[in-house]
Amino acid sequence: VGGPIWLGPLHDQTFVRELLDNIETMKLGTKKRLIGVLSVVNEELDTPLYYVLDRL
């Protein structure tokens, strides 16, 4: 059995892109890791979740 499914966007793509554009100017100890996470978030597909009932 399952629960509710979130169908809306998980991230604000504009905000993520702005962070990636400006991250080099920030003094952060985990800059490489943060760039990696933000890059993965930025590359996520913005496709709606769907399923076919007869294939479950």
Summary of the structure (lengths in Angstrom):
residues: 56
radius of gyration: 16.2
end to end distance: 11.9
largest distance: 52.0
contacts: 80
relative contact order: 0.17
helix: 52%
strand: 0%
